[in-house]
């Protein structure tokens, strides 16, 4: 899977508020499916489907310990998405800085014109 495919999968997985809440919970430490399902008013199979989406996106992994399969947050994919967004943030900040300069110059010119 290429980097843009990883980004697509990451953003698609994070588009759902339940999945974002699961990622936030797992960022604090691993948890079982049962523990992850507790705060939600949805079935355990529905939580499992959300976990599969997160797992395919590389945002979580599942271990194998005895009978349980604890879920863990995998930060690498989120870091890739953050890096991608930071590149565009720098672009927009530079654009806004240029716009601010243009507006300041227009304001000065308007002020000079009104004094004449």
N, C-alpha and C positions, 0 to 999 in steps of 0.2 A: 504494500500500500504506500503510495507516494505521500509526500508531506501535505499536499493540498487535499488528498483523500482523507488523511488523518484529521486535518482541520475540519473538513465537512462532517466527518463522523463525530468529532468532538462537539462542534456547534449544534449539530442535530440532537445529540444526546442531552446537551445542556439546555435545549430549548424548552424542555418540560420542567415545570416547577417541582414535581415530585422527585425527579432525578437530581435536580440541583440540591434539594434538601438531603437526599441520600448522600451525595458527594460531600456536602457540608458536614454531615454526621460522621462519615468515614474519615474525613480530614482530622477529626479528633481522636481516631483510633479504630481498630478493626471491630466488626460486629457481625453477628449471625443474621440470617434472613429474618428470623423471628424477631430479633431485636430491632432490625431496620423497619419491619412492618408495624411495630407497636404504635408510633405516633400518627399513622395514616388510617383513614377510614376506607381502606381498600383491602382486597383479599391478599393472602400470601402468594398465590399464583400471579396476581397482578404485580406485586413487588418483584417477584422472580423475573417477570418479563422486563421490568425496568432495569433490573440488574444485568440481564443479558445484553440490553442495549448499551449500558455503561461499560460492560466487559468488552464487547465488540469494538467500542470506541477507544479502548485502552485506558479508560479512566479508573477502572477498578480491576482487581484480580481476586480470585477465590482460592483459598487454601484447602487443604485436605487434612483435617485433624480429627481422628476417630470418626464419630458420626456427624460432626458439624463441618460446615464449609465456611469458615469465617471470610468475610469480605474485607479487602484492604484498598485504600485509596492509592492510586498510582499517579504521582504528580507530574511525570514527564509530559504526558499529552496536554495537560493544562498549561504547563510551562511553554510548550510549543505555541499554543493558541495565544498566550499572553505576549510572547515575543512578536507574533504576527501583528497583534493589535497595537503594540508599542511602536512598531515601525510606522503605522498609519497615524498614530497619535502625534508623532513628531512631525509628520507631513502637515497635519491640520493645525498644529500649533504654529508652525512656520507660516502657513497661509494666513492665520488669524493675526499674527504679528505684522505681516505685510499690510493687511487690511487696516489694522490699527494705525499704522504709519500713514497710510493714504488718507484716512479719516481725519487724523490730526492735521495733516497738511491742508486738507479742504477746509477745516475749521479756521486755520490761520488765514487762509486766503479770503474766506468769508468775512472774518473780523477786519482785515485790511480794507476790503471793499466797502464795508459799512462805515468806516471812518472817513472815507473820501467824500 
